[in-house]
Amino acid sequence: MTGHTFFAEWVLPIVREPIRDGYITLDNGKITDLGSQNDFQGDRKLVTDLGHAVLTPALVNALFHPDYPVADPHMTPKGNFFSWLYSGVHRSQASSKLEVESDLLSAIKRCYDYGTAAIGVRTNHPEISKHLEHSGLYAVVFQMIHGFREHSAFDAWKKRSHFEDTDLTRFYHAGEFLFNLAPEVFRNIARENTRTALPMAFMKEEDVFFLKGQRRIYQYLLGKEDMDYRWKPPRTTPLRYFLINSFAAEHTILSQAIHLDDDEIDLLSNRSETFHICLHPRFDRQWELGTAPGQKFLNKGFNICLGTFAEHMDIRAEMRSASAEYGFEPHEIMKMATLNGARALGLADRIGSLEPGKDAKVFAIHSENSIKDPYEIILFTNERLHQIS
């Protein structure tokens, strides 16, 4: 058997049960074999034995929102996300393009520290893709477009960036928010992109705007001189507005999805399009936005993944929060942070699980003592993940 083989106390394939005293063989950047050490047929003298360790696929940060930094709690009251957005703390407005790209680059460099090898990025600064490409990360970039007034929106659509997909980086377009992009541009995005991503039902102010066309979002658009006075409120919820108007692409990642009722969850589950739900428990908690119905999404069979905001790149902290906020089981959370994230980004043919033929993005976490629960050491300890390939 050719290639390099590693023994470990645990191997987590994700697509099947953990393997106690397992092995994995890597060759030419691919996984070629894995299983129980008892079944290993190669030369054991050539094996690297990692001892008390867990081998896991790289983690996937399904949606990173770098343009929305976590505000200074002394400057912005909790539970007041919209005031913060409105007041101009939004970094893409308050900082220069160079500063934004510098912050993004710093965040990218931290990804591998958290065991992350793939990331979805929603940003107004798609030029960051050159840094993503050089980082070695798999990346899916969603260039955000905004402009609620029809002429502003089509101007933004015409000026949108066009990039060629590379081996590591893929590009799509997305609305910034449901409430600040003209309907026809949303439809253009759905027609021209097989994949898109959008925050959905993440604050009550959205309901007021789409039901009545009033209050803070209306004032926000007025302040930005972006209110389209011909627009009439659809008198329905944000999700129904989104679906009725055919804004969904073939694959749509809905971020946060906090304020969806049971009927809306059923409505989503019966659609022909595929909806992936990306949860951000730490950000939602900081801004007191509410708690997404995580267990209901799980029971309905949605592909649930996890993402982060701004400088909070630690996807493992998000995994711990998912346990506390939604009561997910550790094995469920591991799948959300690996294979489910890869599926949401269209990368599941390459990463997200340990299977022969997939790319050799394998990480190890070590312990001084025997490991009873391979999930617990990843989720609930501070031991670092190290790439072995």
N, C-alpha and C positions, 0 to 999 in steps of 0.2 A: 504494500500500500504506500503510495507516494504522498507527499505533503507533510505538514506539521501537525502532530496530534497533541492535544492537551487533555489530561485527566483532571477531574475536579470532583469534589464531594457531591455537588449538584450541578445538573444541566437543566436549564429551563427552555424547552422548545417552544412554549406558548401554545402551539397547536395540539399538544397532547400533555399528559401528566408529566410532572418533573421526574427526571431520571436520577436516582440516588446512585452515587459512584459511577458517574457517566464519563463519556469522552466526546470530543469533537475533533474532526480532522479538517484542516483548511489547506487549500492548494490553489495557487495562482489567483488569489483574491476571492475565492469561492468556498462555500461549505461543501465538502464532498461526502462526509459521513458523520454520523453521531449515533450514540447508543449507550448500552451498559458496558462497563469495562470488562465484565465477564465474557462479552461477545466480541471483544476486540481481537482482530486477526493479525495485526501488524507486529512489528518489532518493538517490544516494550522498552528496549534500551534507548530508543530514539524518541521516546515520549517525554514531554514536559509535564511533570506532575505538580499541579498547583495546590494540592493538599486541601485544606479546609477553605474551599472557595465555591462560589456560585458563578456559573457561566450564563450570561443572559444576552439576548439581542440588545442592540443599541436602543436607547429610549427615543421617543419621537415627541417633540413639542409641536403639536398639530397646528396651533395658531398663536403666534407671537405678535403682540400689538405694540411695536416700539414707539409709535407716535403718541402714545397716551401714557406719559410717565406717572408713576405713583406720586401724588402731590405731598408736599410737606404737611403733616397733620396739624402743625401749629399755624399754618397759613390758610388751610381750607377745611371747613367743618366736614366731619364724616357724614355720609348720607346725602352729600350735596354735589354729586358728580356733575350735574348739569350746570350748576353755578360755576364750578371749576372750568368746565368746557367753555362756557359763555364768557368768562372773565379774561380769557386769553392765556391761561396757564398752559394750554395746549402747546406742546413744545414745537410743533411744526410751524407755529405762528411766532412764538416768542424767541426762537433761536434761529441762527443762520443755518443754511443748508449744510455747511461744513461742520457745524457743531452737531447737528443731527446725525450726520454720517459717522462722525467720530464716536458718538455714543453708541450707535448701532454696531460699529466695529468692535468696540469694547465688549458689548454684550455677546457678539458672535464668538469672540475668543474664549468666553466663559462656558460655552456650550459643552465642550468635551469634559470640562471639570465636573459636570453633572451627569455624565454618561449619555449625553444627547448627540446623535449623529445625523438627525433629520429635523427640519423645521419648516413650518409654514409661516410666511410673513405677510401681514397686511400693512401696507405702508404707502405714504405719498411720495416716497423716495426710492423708486425701483432701481435707481442706479447703484444701490447697495449690493445688487446682484454680483458685481465684479468682486466684491469682498467675499461674498458667500461662495462663489466659485473657487476662489483661492484658498478658502478655509478648509476645503475637503468635505464640507457638510452637503448632504442632500438637501435641496431647498426648493420650495414651491413659493413663488412670489406672486401675491395678489396686489396689483397696482390699484389703489383706491381712487375713485373718481367722485367728485361732488359738484353740485350746481343744481339748485332746485328750480330756478328760473329756466325756462326752456332754452333760450339762446345761450345762457351761461353753460348749461349742461352740454349742449351740442358742441360748443366751443371746446369744452374740456374733453369731450369724446374725440373730436377731430385731432386734438393735440396730444392724445394719449401716447405713451411710449410703446414702441414695438421692439421686442427682443426675440432673438432666436433661442429656442431651447438648446441646452447643452446636455452633456452626459449627467451632470449633477444638478442642474437648475432648470426648472420649468416655470413658465409665466402665464398668468391669467389676469383678468380685470375683475373689479368688484366695486360696488357702491360703498361709500364711506359709512353712511347710515341710511336707514330706510327713509328718514325724514329730510334728507338734504340732497336727493338726486331725483331729477325728473323721470317720470314713468317710462318714457320712450327709450331713454338711455339704459335703464334697467333691462328693458326688453332686448336692446342691442347686445348687452352683456350676455344675457341668457342665450341669444341666438349664436353668438360668435365664440363663446367659451363653453367647453364641456364641464368646467369646474369653476365654482365661485365660492365666496365666503362672506358672511354678513352677520353683524350683531342682530339679534332678534329678541324682541319683547324683554329688554333688559332694564327698562324703567317705566314707571306708571305714566310719565309725561307723554310717552308715545301714544298710549291709549287716548288721552285727552285730545291730542292733536288729530289723530285719524278719526275719532268719533265726532269732534266738534270743531276742529281747526283753530283751537284757541290756546291761550296761556303761553307757557315758557318756550316751547319750540317755535311757535308763531313769532314770539318776540325775538327769539334767537335769529330766525331767518330775516326778520325785519332789520335787526341790527347789522347783519352782514349784507344788507341790501340784496337779498337773494330770495325774497318771498315772491312766488308767482301768484298774482292776484286772481288769475283765471282758474286756479286750482280749487276744486271743491272737495271738502272732506268726504271721504267715502262712507262715513258713519259705520265703520266696522273696526275690528281689531287689527293691529299691525300684521299679524300672520295672515289673516284672511285677505287683507289688502295685497299682501305679497303674492299670495297664491292666485287670487282672482285675476290679477293683472299679468300673470305668466312671467314672473320675474325669476323663477327658479331655473337653474341650469340642470343638465343631466345629473351632475353631482353637486350638491349645495351643502356647504358647512354652515350650520346655524350656530353662532357663538352665543353662549350664556343661556338664552331661552328660558328665562326665569319665570315670566308671567304668562305661561301657557296653561289653559285649562284642559280638562280631560277631553272635551270634544275636539279641541284643536290638536291635541296629541294624536287622537284617533284619525283626524283628517290628514295629518302628515303621514301617518303610517300606511294610509291607503292610497297615497299618490303614486304615479308611475315613476316620478323622479326619485332619486336616492338622496335622502337627507341624513347627514352626519351631524351629531350633536357634540359641540366642543364646550366643555365646562371649564370655568375659571373660578374655582371656589375662593381663592385668597382675595382676588380683586373684588368679587361680589361682597365678600364679608367686610373688606376695608371701607367700601362705599355704602354699606348697609343697603344694598340694592334688593336683597331678598335671597332666597335659596331655591335653586332650580329643582324641579321635580325629578331628581336623578333616578330614583327607584322606578318611577313610572316609565321613564324612557327605557330603562333596562328591561322592564317587564314586557314592553312592547317590541323589543328586539332591535332598537335603534343601535347603530354603530356609534358608541360613545367614546370620545377621545378627550384629551386634556391639553390646555394651553396656558400661556403666561402673558403678563403685561409688562412692558417697559423693562426696567432694570432687574425685575424679578425673573431671572432666567432659570432658577432652580426648579426643574420639573419634578424632582423628587419631593420637594416641599409641597407642590401642588398635589402629588399623589397622597401624601399624608393628610392634606386638607380634604381630599375626596373621601377618605375613610371617615373623617370626623363629621363632615357636612352631610354626606349622603348615605352613610352606612354601607358602602360597597365593601365586598370581601376583598382581601389582599390579592387573590388570584384574578379577580375581575379588574382590579386597578392595574395590575401588571399588563393585562391584555389591552386595556385602554391606553396605556402609555407606550405601547409597542406596536402590535399588529393593527389595532383599531386606528391609531394615528396614521400608520402607513397606508391603510385603506382609504382614509379620508383624503389623503394627499395624492393618491394614485401611485403609491410606491410599494404596494404590498407584493409585487412580483420580485422585488429586490431586497427588501428589508422587513423588519417587524417580527420575524420569528426565526428560529434556528431550524432550517430545513436544507437538505442537499440541493444545490443549484442556486441558492440565494447568496448575496454578497456577504463576504466575511467581515461584517461589522459586529464583532463579538466583544463583550466587556466582562470583566471579572471583578468580583468583590470578595475580599479575603477576611478571614477570621483566625484568631489564635487558637480557638477551640472548635470542637465539632459543631456543625450547624444543624439545629433541629428543624428549623423552618426557613426555607430558602427565600420565601417572600418577605418574611419579617425583617431579615437583615438588610434587604434593599429598601423597604419602606420606612422602617422605624429606627435605623441607626445612622450615624454620621460617617460610617466607613465609606471611603471613596471607591467609585467604579473606575477601573483602569482598562483601556482598550488593549486586547492581546493580539490584535491583527490590524 
